[in-house]
Amino acid sequence: MSLSVPLHVLAVVIWVGGMFFAYMALRPVAASQLEPPARLSLWVGVFGRFFPWVWACILTILATGLWMIFHVFGGFAGIALYIHAMFGLGVVMMLIFMHVFFAPYGRLKRAVAAEDWPTGGKALAQIRVLVGINTVIGLLTIAIASAGRYLVG
């Protein structure tokens, strides 16, 4: 467990921290300073660099989390309610990310390549909403993970 906990936490920090930065810092500045062609091209580049990290984080989070559940706690029956909540919310986040990656991100890349800025803007708007939702879920999951054992008893 000595290696699984820090790997798990680092993967969560990279993923949720990256979403928080993109949503709270990069997005407002890009929206206020860049015209659609530059802004949409920027986001394709940013996502192209960030999303491989998210895939690696997802694999790390799943591998370390499931390893701890089954090898440390003896399976799902042996874990506390807050760990069930953390696992469930994490799976929801992963599914939201997969939808973003395979649907609106693909549309965004195709629209930018075709210089179809209105279609790209719609795809980016959908990504923005989903990343916002995932950021909130991620922060909630971190709160549950760090305080759950103290709140549940």
Buried (B, 14 or more C-beta within 10 A) or exposed (E): EEEBEEBBBBBBEBBBEBBBEBBEEBBEEBEEEBEBEEBBBBBBEBBEEBBEEBBEBBEBBBBBBEBBBEEEBEEEEEBEEBBBBBBEBBEBBBEBBEBBBEBBBEBBBBBBEEEBBEBBBBBBEBBBEBBBBBBEBBEBBBEBBEEBEEEEE
